[in-house]
Every structure is written in structure tokens, then in C-alpha cells.
Amino acid sequence: MLLHLTNAPRDYAWGSDSLLAELEGREPTGAPEAEVWFGDHPGDPADVTDGGTLDTVTGGKLPYLLKLLAAAQPLSIQVHPTIDQARDGWRRESALAPDAPERNYRDANHKPELLVALSDRFESLSGLRPVAETLALLDALEATPGVVALRARLSTDGDALRETIEWLLDGSAGDAVDEIIDAVVQSAGGEAAGEWATTLRAVATIAETYPGDPGVVVALLMNHVVLRRGQGVFLRAGLLHAYLSGLGVEIMAASDNVLRGGLTPKRIDVPELLAIVDTTPGVVPVLRPEAAGPVASYDVPVSDFALRRVTLSGDPVTIDVEGPAMVLSTAGDVSVGGVDATVDIAVGSVAYASREENSLTLSGVGEAFVATPGH
């Protein structure tokens, strides 16, 4: 069975007013368009063109959620739980209303995710930088009392990153937050920035959107990652991250569990965040897809989802699929053929194939992403 899926963009404040419209070749609406969800999550199930929503077809059992994401401003710094943490949190909050503002867990699932850039430049913060490197970055800043206090925090024994994040987010840092942000803004673009110039400019830009937010200093502790079109980044459970700007395809386990760590007016549950976050520092690798002819695969270590990019140049491409699959068109003219039907999908829409379809044939000239459960 093949179905055609669409959905309305979600109007989160950080969304772009042009990127999705440009992708789809239509006039902008004038409102921010942040995400388009293609899945059966109860938060926003996709619309089936013939009527109804996808959850009525799948029973809400699709293991992944596929999205288009268009960021004009930084998203909140956030982290997602492991499946055991999610189940425990869901149980602990079972007495709360589903939309209660103090609720952290919207479901009982984990949320590893993969983001693949569609724009020529997609900026993000991914994971925590090794402390020694952050101390070297601080050398590029004026040694104000706030910067000195941050350096002292990072130089302590034990889990310095965890203790520093707590110091910043629970209010203990006080005026040090503004002093550090001011030092970043003053240093960004200056000769002293040296090898940290790009990172400091990115953090200074974040500060323009979130003046005085302690998350700006948390961002200073994180790896600044720039993706080129077609490159991806995988974000495991516990990894602190934030998307800054750009257009991308995002796929994740079917969950909406988010613990926030700054750059947001929304509630931050600092103790719960610290219970979930993994403060092990290190570089988060950029994924460059492994290509086999027109099909390129992104290697991720989870069973919830798999993602392939298919480049079409006029010759049909047949791919094997296992489990319910989605084909998202991101360029050109794409058709998807199954056992007994063919669906034409405009850019920004999806063909959904039930698990009875063992292979799909993609035709046309353009680009599409194929999502399936992982292995």
C-alpha cells in the first residue's frame, strides 16, 4: 500500500520564513515555518491526502519520526533521554496532565536523532568540547571576573563540565554570565580570536538572539559544527546539542522528549537535565554518506531508523525496504512505485509504503530521502 502524506509546518518562533517555501517553490506565508512532521506521533500525525491522518493507518506504532527542519534562529540547547530514563520519567510523571508545563516526558521513548543538511551551510552545537580546548578558547577573551570564574570552575577536579553547567543554569553564576557574554561579543572578530574566530562569532550571534541567557555560556562549552549539503550529524541520547541555522532532513525515534539547557524562555528543570546529560567531552563526527551508485546511506547505531539519500538522474532506481518506509522528495520530480500503485510526490511531501512493500522504485530527476526502521 502506498499513501501520499503532507503536513502543515509548525510555527515555532525559531523557524525560517523562507527556507521551506524556497525548497517547495512557493511564496512564503510570512510566518515562521520551523518543522514539518511526517509520522504518526500523537503530537502532530501526518495528513493522508485521501483523508484522515497516518496514526489511523499505523495505529501509532511507527518507530521513527521524519521531519523537515528550517531554523532561522538557534533552537534551545537540549538533551534527550535513554529509553530507560524515558520510561522512568514517564512513570514518575503519570499523574500530570499531558500538557502540564512542569512535565518533562511526553512519552516513554528515547529520542536519538540524525540531521542531514539540505542547505549549503547548516550550523549546530553538538556535544561538549574537551575542557583543555575550552580553556584555550578562554585565552582569546578578556580576563574579566566572569571569565576568570568560568576558568576556575572548569579547572576543578571531578566532573567540571557538569558542575559548570549547574552553576550557570541554577542562577549561582549571577553577574558572571553577562560578563562572559560581553567578553565573547567583544572578542568575536578580533585578532585575538585566532583559531576560535568562527566559534566566537557563532556564540556572539546566539547572544544577539538570547541576550543575558546563561545558555549562551553553555554554548561556549560546546562543539561548533558546520555541515555542508548532504552531510549529517548523529545525536545519541544524553548528548547536549542545539541547531543554530539552516535547512535539513531530520529523523529520530518516535518521541517528543526534550530536556532543555538554555536558549529558551521555557522552563528548565536543572536537576532533571543534570540527571540525563552525559558530560563526557569529545568531537561529534560529521557523517559523510557511504554511496553505492545513486544511493547513499548514513550509518547510525540504532534500530529505530535508517536513512538513505537517492539521487535520480532519469533512470529508475529500485531499493529494497523492510518495514514501513517513507520517501521524502527534496528536489526535482519524483515518483514512487510499489506493488500495485505509483505515487507522484512534490518536493516537501512523502510517499508512505506499508510493511507489505518489499521494494520501491523511484523515478524522475531529483533527490529523495528514504526512511525505514533500522536493523
Rosetta blueprint (number, residue, H / E / L):
1 M L
2 L E
3 L E
4 H E
5 L E
6 T E
7 N L
8 A L
9 P L
10 R E
11 D L
12 Y L
13 A L
14 W L
15 G E
16 S E
17 D L
18 S L
19 L H
20 L H
21 A H
22 E H
23 L H
24 E H
25 G L
26 R L
27 E L
28 P L
29 T L
30 G L
31 A L
32 P L
33 E E
34 A L
35 E E
36 V E
37 W E
38 F E
39 G L
40 D L
41 H L
42 P L
43 G L
44 D L
45 P L
46 A L
47 D E
48 V E
49 T L
50 D L
51 G L
52 G L
53 T E
54 L H
55 D H
56 T H
57 V H
58 T H
59 G L
60 G L
61 K L
62 L L
63 P L
64 Y E
65 L E
66 L E
67 K E
68 L E
69 L E
70 A E
71 A E
72 A L
73 Q L
74 P L
75 L L
76 S L
77 I L
78 Q E
79 V E
80 H L
81 P L
82 T L
83 I H
84 D H
85 Q H
86 A H
87 R H
88 D H
89 G H
90 W H
91 R H
92 R H
93 E L
94 S L
95 A L
96 L L
97 A L
98 P L
99 D L
100 A L
101 P L
102 E L
103 R L
104 N L
105 Y L
106 R L
107 D L
108 A L
109 N L
110 H L
111 K L
112 P L
113 E E
114 L E
115 L E
116 V E
117 A E
118 L L
119 S L
120 D L
121 R L
122 F E
123 E E
124 S E
125 L E
126 S E
127 G E
128 L E
129 R L
130 P L
131 V H
132 A H
133 E H
134 T H
135 L H
136 A H
137 L H
138 L H
139 D L
140 A L
141 L L
142 E L
143 A L
144 T L
145 P H
146 G H
147 V H
148 V H
149 A H
150 L H
151 R H
152 A H
153 R H
154 L H
155 S L
156 T L
157 D L
158 G L
159 D L
160 A H
161 L H
162 R H
163 E H
164 T H
165 I H
166 E H
167 W H
168 L H
169 L H
170 D L
171 G L
172 S L
173 A L
174 G L
175 D L
176 A H
177 V H
178 D H
179 E H
180 I H
181 I H
182 D H
183 A H
184 V H
185 V H
186 Q H
187 S H
188 A L
189 G L
190 G L
191 E H
192 A H
193 A H
194 G H
195 E H
196 W H
197 A H
198 T H
199 T H
200 L H
201 R H
202 A H
203 V H
204 A H
205 T H
206 I H
207 A H
208 E H
209 T H
210 Y L
211 P L
212 G L
213 D L
214 P L
215 G H
216 V H
217 V H
218 V H
219 A H
220 L H
221 L L
222 M E
223 N E
224 H E
225 V E
226 V E
227 L E
228 R L
229 R L
230 G L
231 Q L
232 G E
233 V E
234 F E
235 L E
236 R L
237 A L
238 G L
239 L L
240 L L
241 H E
242 A E
243 Y E
244 L E
245 S E
246 G E
247 L E
248 G E
249 V E
250 E E
251 I E
252 M E
253 A E
254 A L
255 S L
256 D L
257 N L
258 V L
259 L E
260 R E
261 G L
262 G L
263 L L
264 T L
265 P L
266 K L
267 R L
268 I L
269 D L
270 V H
271 P H
272 E H
273 L H
274 L H
275 A H
276 I H
277 V L
278 D L
279 T L
280 T L
281 P L
282 G L
283 V L
284 V L
285 P L
286 V E
287 L E
288 R L
289 P L
290 E E
291 A E
292 A E
293 G L
294 P L
295 V E
296 A E
297 S E
298 Y E
299 D L
300 V L
301 P L
302 V L
303 S L
304 D L
305 F L
306 A E
307 L E
308 R E
309 R E
310 V E
311 T E
312 L E
313 S E
314 G L
315 D L
316 P L
317 V E
318 T E
319 I E
320 D E
321 V L
322 E L
323 G L
324 P L
325 A E
326 M E
327 V E
328 L E
329 S E
330 T E
331 A E
332 G E
333 D E
334 V E
335 S E
336 V E
337 G E
338 G L
339 V L
340 D L
341 A L
342 T E
343 V E
344 D E
345 I E
346 A L
347 V L
348 G L
349 S L
350 V E
351 A E
352 Y E
353 A E
354 S L
355 R L
356 E L
357 E L
358 N L
359 S E
360 L E
361 T E
362 L E
363 S E
364 G E
365 V E
366 G E
367 E E
368 A E
369 F E
370 V E
371 A E
372 T E
373 P L
374 G L
375 H L
